[in-house]
Amino acid sequence: MSKRLLNALEYPEADKLNLNDENAFRNVIVWLELNRIKKAPQSLSNQLKNTNSKDWYTIYCKYKDGLGCPVLESKIEELQWILGYAVQIETQKNKNLYFKHAVENLQNTNVPAVVAENLLDKLDFRSQEFADGIKALAKVLNTVTHPDPLVTLKAVRKVIIQRMSPDCVENPDKYVLKGTPFPFQDTDLGFDLNDPVLNQAAKILRMIYIQNLRDLQTRANELIVAVQSVTANPKTDTKLGKVGF
């Protein structure tokens, strides 16, 4: 991978390079900084060029820390990171050229046309015909319509899921709510909006919120029970019991 990146960066004789050789490693770091990265201060760059210095590794550590190189296990991994950093710089520098070639390759690619078989993909969800159809469906299901047909469609979907599933149709008594309707109009809201209509709307919103909260609690309880059925095994093997010492 490192040699491929060096070839991409046009490093001389990248294929013949022995990255395990200390001198070769130092020369690569110096070449990358001088020709591709160019981020180090002049003083640090001059010190880095002196690859025969006994303090070179200390200078290199200072250099790679300045680039933001993370702590890695080996110098080869550090070189890999620095190469990726250099490639990123080159890509940003010539991004318009690379983008041009990418567009040309996409245009020249002979990709077969995909014909959608799903009829819903051809619907215009903002057309008047679609809005009229959703409104008629809502009327059949006794669902209050909304000016936005997509909102009405969500309400219709909810009614179909909750009231028209196969089990619900076969066993309506399990799903149809029974009992005396709750007189929410007579309940105390706890605050006054100085408008009877707004007060009634606030009471309805509170009831919806409580219902959603109860539904969430029921789902949470079902999840806990499902997890406990996996983690808790109540079966006990009495044959393993021991009495006395």
C-alpha angles and dihedrals in degrees: 000000000000092000091049090054091047089053090050089052090048096242110176114259093353093162093058095046120120104210092188090066111097095217092048090050092051093047091051092052091049093047093049092052096045097042109026117011103035094176103122122096114257094252093051091044091054091050091048091055090061094083092170094061117116088223094053095109091052089051090047091053090052090048096050091045088055089055090052095247110170124232107277134179100244143020090245090060090048089051090050090054093047090049090052089050090052092048090052091053092049092048093052091046093054101026094128091057093048092046090052092053091046092054091047091051091050091050093049094047111106099224116172116238114254115222114204113229094189108098091206089068089066096054120112102219092195098050122112091237091058092047091050091049093051091046091052091048091050090051091054090051093044090241121153111245127230128211088244108067091206090060089049089050090055090052091048090050091052092051092049093049095046101037108023105045114125093253092048092051092049096042108028093161090069092059108028109094116235134194138058115324113249110252096229091162090069097046123107111254093200093230137044125233091190090240124089092210093051091046091055091047090051090052091052092049090050091052091050090049092051091048092051090047091052091049090052091050091050091052090048091052091049090051092050091050091049092051092046091052087060101039101035118063111184093188114114126194103220090189089075092058121111129202121203127354 
